[in-house]
């Protein structure tokens, strides 16, 4: 097996000498003169969509074929940052960091009149600025590039070369300060921006152990999560599946955060990590995998289930570099370095690994979700001996570079390759939206809020109904609100006064059944009260006044000296017939009390009735009061088109007869 794997590796990496260009030879001569060592340093490589591998070295960008042969060399004129991996935009353009600039490289412009390298951000560009670049990221969906500058902030740049926005770790909104806690001077962003392709948000951390979530199109913070009590050193990785992962290398811990709120969904521990090189990778199944110095590959599902893979070779090995995702999105290439001896020691909740004398390197391709191993290769001796006839022999190589070339050449891989958009769509489809309730955990507050809202709705409904009824009154429109309310209040007061007078007359007639004058006066007062009620239910009603039906009888029952009957018509109008012994004078007085014309009545009784208590009076005083109440009913009730009908005066006839 080892011989076959070695043959595959040699076949992959042996270049054709004829393909060596004069340009590459000149590059090697120049690099060897300027380099302090015999071998050149090769930066972290990128696998392009065409399968080519892009990597910086010195002031040049090298484009490798899958077999390790140099295809192009593009001079940059600026020293590359070997620790920041280039990125591409799926349109054939490569973005990388060189010194304090972000460069846009277009390999298709080689051998044409157009420029191959453009400065997108930094000095001598349309978007000026300088400073140490911590990291950058790209969003294809939003055609934007995001750059983190030390001590300056985060910059969003459109790929066509326009500044979209910039933000610092400290923001004041609505009079409140957000971010940086109490440290306002030495607080700045310390991580490269991480793009969530599904949510359209950014994530970045600062020196105070806080994680920020920002919208791509605006510099406002979506949420800020504080992890300073746990650890201030962290690495951020987007899952593109509704989760964002935070790795704490010194604590050897992984946390999954919900992207909408920043709340911790789950947290788990792993083996000791290499703080400088070990980074996790997320596959299309949503599993996050990270290699540990204890030799295990730790993989976590989106729900937090953990698997410890590569157990057979883990106890005598160490994983020092990050795994590399293959082109299918479901397989992961892992490198284990076999050691002659390895010891572990735990001090204050920290595990330290001591390893000596690397012997072999084991490369493995597996699927973390299922644990299926597709390919394994074990190579003895130094790695440089395996590539002694390749263009890669001129560079310092590490496990990460070899894993990248294995993934580009698809060594041992039988899975189908997919585009980046397809892989992102699969992970985004795993997002399960959850209803978010700001009142979670406080049922009393919810009930109180609902009750308060219900009260407001009821009050608004009553107010609307009041206004609709109120402003339909023509008198209100003609004479105003104050006069309407004064008349309505006066009528209510008069109604209460008449009710008290009727009650006193009832008691008087009960005690003395021969008091015909009292019955007559009470009849007049009843008619006056009915008139008041009709006005309240028509002209001066707010929708709550109704005509009250007459009681069965306002007079005492027959006591042997007189009889009384009360009749009610279908229109709720009362006709009373009194059979009592009475003289002609009382009959004439009763008839004459209703002979006055409606137009001669006045409204000057309101002030005389206020505050007075009705007491028993003599015949003359009581008769005078009754006539005054009758005169007070001269308030006109006029409406448009019904003036004659609304001018109503309830008249009843009292018939008196003798046996």
Residue pairs with C-beta under 8 A, 6 or more apart in sequence:
1 376
1 378
2 377
2 378
2 379
2 380
5 376
5 377
5 378
5 379
6 377
6 379
6 386
8 377
8 411
9 377
9 379
9 386
9 411
10 386
12 66
12 67
12 68
12 405
12 406
12 409
12 411
13 67
13 68
13 386
13 387
13 389
13 390
13 392
13 405
14 67
14 389
14 390
15 67
15 68
15 69
15 389
15 390
15 391
16 69
19 69
20 70
20 391
21 70
21 73
23 73
24 70
24 73
24 391
27 60
27 73
28 394
31 40
31 57
31 58
31 394
32 38
32 40
34 58
35 41
35 58
37 396
39 394
39 395
39 396
40 57
40 58
40 394
40 395
40 396
41 57
41 58
41 82
41 395
41 396
42 55
42 56
42 57
42 62
42 82
42 392
42 395
42 396
42 397
42 401
43 55
43 56
43 57
43 80
43 81
43 82
43 83
43 84
43 85
43 86
44 55
44 82
44 83
44 84
44 85
44 400
44 401
45 53
45 54
45 55
45 64
45 85
45 400
45 401
45 404
45 405
46 53
46 54
46 55
46 85
46 86
46 87
46 88
46 94
46 404
47 53
47 327
47 404
47 407
47 408
48 54
48 88
48 94
49 88
49 90
49 419
49 420
51 66
51 327
51 408
52 63
52 64
52 65
52 66
52 71
52 408
53 63
53 64
53 65
53 66
53 404
53 405
53 408
54 61
54 62
54 63
54 64
54 86
54 88
54 94
55 61
55 62
55 64
55 86
55 401
56 62
56 76
56 80
56 81
56 82
56 86
56 96
56 98
57 80
57 82
57 395
58 79
58 80
59 75
59 76
59 77
59 78
59 79
59 80
59 98
60 73
60 74
60 75
60 76
60 80
61 73
61 74
61 76
61 80
61 86
61 94
61 96
61 105
62 70
62 72
62 73
62 74
63 70
63 71
63 72
63 73
63 74
63 107
64 70
64 71
64 391
64 392
64 405
65 71
66 405
66 408
66 409
67 390
67 409
68 387
68 390
68 391
68 392
68 405
69 390
69 391
70 391
72 107
72 110
74 105
74 107
74 110
74 116
74 117
75 117
76 96
76 98
76 103
76 105
76 117
77 117
78 98
78 99
78 101
78 103
79 98
79 99
80 96
80 97
80 98
81 96
81 97
81 98
81 99
81 133
84 96
84 97
84 133
84 135
84 136
84 192
86 94
86 95
86 96
87 94
87 95
87 96
87 136
87 137
87 138
88 94
88 95
89 95
89 138
89 140
89 159
90 140
90 419
90 420
90 421
92 106
92 107
92 108
93 104
93 105
93 106
93 159
94 104
94 105
94 106
94 107
95 102
95 103
95 104
95 105
95 120
95 136
95 138
95 145
96 102
96 103
96 105
97 103
97 133
97 136
99 122
100 122
100 123
100 130
100 131
100 132
100 133
101 119
101 120
101 121
101 122
101 123
101 124
101 125
101 133
102 119
102 120
102 121
102 122
102 133
102 136
102 145
102 147
102 157
103 117
103 118
103 119
103 120
104 117
104 118
104 119
104 120
104 159
105 116
105 117
106 114
106 115
106 116
106 117
106 118
107 116
109 115
109 116
110 116
118 161
119 125
120 127
120 145
120 157
120 159
120 161
121 127
121 129
121 145
121 147
121 155
121 157
122 128
122 129
122 130
123 129
123 130
125 161
126 161
126 162
127 155
127 157
127 161
127 162
127 163
129 149
129 152
129 155
131 149
131 150
131 151
131 152
132 149
132 150
132 151
133 147
133 148
133 149
133 150
134 148
134 149
134 150
134 189
134 190
134 191
134 192
135 147
135 148
135 191
135 192
135 193
136 145
136 146
136 147
136 148
136 192
136 193
137 145
137 146
137 192
137 193
137 194
137 195
137 202
138 144
138 145
138 146
138 159
138 195
139 145
139 146
139 195
139 197
139 200
139 216
140 197
140 420
140 421
141 197
141 200
142 200
142 216
142 217
143 158
143 159
143 160
144 156
144 157
144 158
144 159
144 164
144 216
145 156
145 157
145 158
145 159
146 154
146 155
146 156
146 157
146 193
146 195
146 202
147 154
147 155
147 157
147 193
148 154
148 155
148 189
148 191
148 192
148 193
148 204
149 155
150 188
150 189
150 190
151 188
152 168
152 188
153 166
153 167
153 168
153 169
153 188
153 189
154 166
154 167
154 168
154 189
154 193
154 202
154 204
154 214
154 219
155 163
155 165
155 166
156 163
156 164
156 165
156 166
156 216
156 219
157 163
157 164
158 164
164 217
165 218
165 219
166 219
167 214
167 219
168 188
169 179
169 180
169 187
169 188
169 189
169 206
169 210
169 212
170 177
170 178
170 179
170 180
170 184
170 187
171 177
171 178
171 179
171 219
171 220
171 221
172 178
173 220
178 221
178 224
179 187
179 206
179 210
179 212
179 221
179 224
180 187
180 206
180 208
180 210
181 187
181 208
181 210
181 226
181 228
183 207
183 208
186 207
187 206
187 207
187 208
188 206
188 207
189 204
189 205
189 206
190 205
190 206
190 207
191 204
191 205
191 234
191 235
191 236
192 204
193 202
193 203
193 204
194 202
194 203
194 204
194 236
194 237
194 238
194 244
195 201
195 202
195 216
195 238
196 202
196 203
196 238
196 240
196 244
196 259
197 238
197 240
197 424
197 428
198 240
198 241
198 242
198 424
198 427
198 428
198 431
199 242
199 259
199 260
200 215
200 216
200 217
201 213
201 214
201 215
201 216
201 222
201 259
202 212
202 213
202 214
202 215
202 216
203 211
203 212
203 213
203 214
203 236
203 238
203 244
204 211
204 212
204 214
204 236
205 211
205 212
205 234
205 236
206 212
207 232
208 226
208 228
208 232
209 226
209 227
209 228
209 229
209 230
209 231
209 232
209 234
210 224
210 225
210 226
210 227
210 228
211 224
211 225
211 227
211 234
211 236
211 246
211 257
211 262
212 221
212 223
212 224
213 221
213 222
213 223
213 224
213 225
213 244
213 259
213 262
214 220
214 221
214 222
215 222
223 261
223 262
224 262
225 257
225 262
225 263
227 234
227 246
227 248
227 255
230 248
230 251
230 253
231 248
231 250
231 251
233 248
233 249
233 250
233 275
234 246
234 247
234 248
234 249
235 246
235 247
235 249
235 279
235 280
236 244
236 245
236 246
236 247
237 244
237 245
237 246
237 247
237 279
237 280
237 282
237 288
238 244
238 245
238 282
239 245
239 256
239 282
239 286
239 288
239 302
239 427
240 282
240 424
240 427
240 428
241 282
241 286
241 302
241 427
241 428
241 430
241 431
242 258
242 259
242 302
242 430
242 431
242 432
242 433
243 256
243 257
243 258
243 259
243 265
243 286
243 302
244 256
244 257
244 259
245 254
245 255
245 256
245 257
245 280
245 282
245 288
246 254
246 255
246 257
247 253
247 254
247 255
247 273
247 279
247 280
247 290
248 254
248 255
249 273
249 274
249 275
249 278
250 275
250 350
252 269
252 270
252 271
252 272
252 273
252 292
252 350
252 351
253 267
253 268
253 269
253 270
254 267
254 268
254 269
254 270
254 280
254 288
254 290
254 298
254 300
255 264
255 266
255 267
256 264
256 265
256 266
256 267
256 300
256 302
256 304
257 263
257 264
257 265
258 264
258 265
258 434
260 434
260 436
261 436
265 304
266 303
266 304
268 300
268 304
268 306
270 290
270 292
270 298
271 292
271 293
271 294
271 295
271 296
271 298
271 351
272 292
272 293
272 294
272 344
272 350
272 351
272 352
272 353
273 290
273 292
273 293
274 293
274 320
274 321
277 320
277 321
277 322
277 400
278 290
278 291
278 292
278 293
278 319
278 320
278 321
278 322
279 290
279 322
280 288
280 289
280 290
280 322
280 323
281 288
281 289
281 290
281 322
281 323
281 324
281 325
281 332
282 288
282 289
282 427
283 289
283 325
283 329
283 330
283 331
283 332
283 367
283 368
283 369
284 328
284 329
284 330
284 418
284 423
284 426
284 427
285 330
285 367
285 368
285 369
286 301
286 302
286 427
286 430
287 299
287 300
287 301
287 302
287 368
287 369
288 299
288 300
289 297
289 298
289 299
289 300
289 309
289 323
289 332
289 368
290 297
290 298
290 322
290 323
291 297
291 298
291 319
291 320
291 321
291 322
291 323
291 334
292 298
292 319
293 318
293 319
293 320
293 353
293 355
294 314
294 318
294 344
294 351
294 353
295 310
295 313
295 314
295 315
295 316
295 317
295 318
295 319
295 336
295 342
296 308
296 309
296 310
296 311
296 314
296 319
297 308
297 309
297 310
297 319
297 323
297 332
297 334
297 366
297 368
298 306
298 307
298 308
298 309
299 306
299 307
299 309
299 368
299 369
300 306
300 307
301 369
302 430
307 368
307 371
308 314
309 366
309 368
309 371
310 334
310 336
310 364
310 366
313 336
313 338
313 362
314 336
315 342
316 338
316 339
316 342
317 336
317 337
317 338
317 339
317 342
317 362
318 336
318 337
318 339
318 342
318 353
318 355
319 334
319 335
319 336
319 337
320 335
320 337
320 399
321 335
321 398
321 399
321 400
321 403
322 400
323 332
323 333
323 334
323 403
324 332
324 333
324 400
324 403
324 404
324 406
324 407
325 331
325 332
325 333
325 407
326 332
326 333
326 365
326 407
326 410
326 413
326 415
327 407
327 410
327 413
327 417
327 418
328 413
328 415
328 416
328 417
328 418
329 418
329 422
329 423
329 426
330 367
330 369
330 415
331 365
331 366
331 367
331 374
331 413
331 415
332 365
332 366
332 367
332 368
333 363
333 364
333 365
333 403
333 406
333 407
334 363
334 364
334 365
334 366
334 403
335 361
335 362
335 363
335 364
335 399
335 400
335 402
335 403
336 361
336 362
336 364
337 355
337 358
337 360
337 361
337 399
338 358
338 359
338 360
338 361
338 362
339 355
339 356
339 357
339 358
339 359
340 356
340 357
340 358
340 359
341 355
341 356
341 357
342 353
342 354
342 355
342 356
343 353
343 354
343 355
344 351
344 352
344 353
344 354
345 351
345 352
345 354
346 352
359 380
360 378
360 379
360 380
361 378
361 379
361 383
361 399
362 376
362 377
362 378
363 375
363 376
363 377
363 378
363 379
363 402
363 403
363 406
363 411
364 373
364 375
364 376
364 377
365 373
365 374
365 375
365 376
365 406
365 411
365 412
365 413
366 372
366 373
366 374
367 374
374 412
374 413
374 414
374 415
375 411
375 412
375 413
376 412
377 411
377 412
379 386
383 397
383 402
384 393
384 397
387 393
387 397
392 401
392 405
395 401
407 413
410 417
439 445
439 446
439 449
465 543
466 542
466 543
469 541
469 542
469 543
470 476
470 542
471 477
473 484
473 539
474 638
474 639
474 640
475 483
475 484
475 539
475 638
476 484
484 540
487 540
487 635
488 536
488 540
488 542
490 606
491 532
491 535
491 536
491 540
491 635
492 536
493 606
493 609
493 610
494 532
494 605
494 606
494 609
494 629
494 632
495 529
495 532
495 533
495 536
497 609
497 614
498 525
498 528
498 529
498 532
498 629
499 529
500 614
501 525
501 614
501 625
502 522
502 525
502 526
502 529
502 554
504 614
504 616
505 518
505 519
505 521
505 522
505 525
506 522
506 554
506 555
506 556
508 515
508 518
508 616
509 515
509 518
509 519
509 522
509 555
509 556
510 556
512 518
513 556
513 559
513 561
513 562
514 561
514 562
514 581
516 580
516 581
516 582
516 586
516 656
517 586
517 619
519 555
519 564
519 578
519 580
520 586
520 589
520 590
520 593
520 654
521 622
521 623
521 626
522 554
522 555
523 576
523 578
523 590
523 652
523 654
524 593
524 626
524 630
525 626
525 629
526 550
526 554
526 574
527 650
527 651
527 652
528 626
528 629
528 630
528 633
530 550
530 574
530 650
531 633
531 648
531 649
531 650
532 633
533 545
533 547
533 548
534 547
534 648
534 650
535 633
535 635
535 637
536 545
537 545
537 546
537 547
538 637
538 646
539 635
539 637
539 638
539 639
539 646
547 572
549 568
549 572
550 566
550 568
550 572
550 574
552 566
553 564
553 566
554 566
554 576
555 564
555 566
555 576
555 578
556 564
557 564
558 564
561 580
561 581
562 578
562 579
562 580
562 581
563 579
563 580
564 576
564 577
564 578
564 579
564 580
565 576
565 577
565 579
566 574
566 576
567 574
567 575
567 576
567 577
568 574
569 575
573 650
574 652
575 652
575 653
576 652
576 654
577 654
577 655
578 654
578 655
578 656
579 657
579 659
580 656
581 658
581 659
582 656
582 658
586 656
587 656
590 654
590 656
591 654
593 626
593 627
593 630
594 651
594 652
594 653
596 630
598 634
598 647
598 649
599 634
600 631
600 634
601 630
601 631
601 632
601 633
601 634
602 631
602 632
602 634
603 632
603 634
603 635
604 631
604 632
605 628
605 629
605 631
605 632
606 632
608 628
609 629
609 632
614 625
617 625
633 649
636 647
637 646
637 647
637 648
638 646
638 647
639 646
